[in-house]
Amino acid sequence: MGAPDAPGGGSLWIRLPEPGANAFVQRAERYGVRLLPGTTFSSADQFDDHVRLSYADSPEVTRHGIELLSRVWQEWRPSMDAGDARPAI
């Protein structure tokens, strides 16, 4: 997983291979990782295939959160019918 250089901001938008951001966020919360589903930022419940990850905390905390998200991804991914799908950043 990688991320493009950004000129500013304090969060990353991660596109999931299919809708299900709310379920992904709920699973992440079990690991203590706080994300926001993309639907939070839509007046029409769109962007259910996106999650927003803040990196405003220290690099160590952010790194640990990303490590935990890799575990969440491994659990969540088998519930999908997307074969070798991977999230896009």
N, C-alpha and C positions, 0 to 999 in steps of 0.2 A: 504494500500500500504506500503510496506517495502523495505528495501534495505539491501543486505548483507554487512558485514564489508569488506572494501577494504584496501589493504596494501598501497595504494597511489593513486594519480590522482586528477583531479579537475572536473570530470564530471561523470554522470551516463548515461548508455545506457538503454533506456526504450523500451521494445519490445511491440508493439501494437498487438492485436489479429488478425489483418489482415492488408494488405497494405493500405496506405492512409496517410503516414507521412506528405506529403506536405500539404494536407488539414488540418491536425491536427495543424501543425505549423502555417499556415495562421490564423486559428481560435485563437490560443494562442496569436498571435501578436495583435489581437483586444483587448486583455486584458492587453497588455503591457508586455507579457512574451516572451522572445526571446529564441527559441530553434533552433536546426538545424536538418533537416531531414537526415536520414541515407544515402540517396542517395548522399548527399554532399561528403561523404567519400568513394564513390564507383566509380571506373572508368567505370563500366558497368551498372549504374543505379540500382544497387541492394540495398537491405536493406530499401525498402519503407515501411517496417513494424517496423522500429526503429526510435527513435528520441534521440537526445543527449541533456542532460540537464547539464549545468555547475553549479557547486556550489562553484565557486571561490569567490563569493561575501560574505558579512557578513552572519552569520546564520539567522539574522532577515530578510534580503532581500530574501534569499533562501527560508525560511519558507513561506514568503508571496507569493512568486512565485509559490510554490507548492500548496498553498491554492487556488490561482487563477487557476492553472492547474486542480484542482478538478472540478471547474465550467466549464472549457473548456471540460473536459471529459464528464460531464453530458450532455452538448449540443451535442457533437460529437457522443457519443455513440448511441443515437436513430437513427442516420443516417446509422448505421451498421445493418447488418442482422445476428449478432452474438449472439443473445440471451443474456446470462449473461456473456459475455466476459469481461475480466479485463486485464489491461496492466500488463506486467511482468517486473520486474526490475532485 
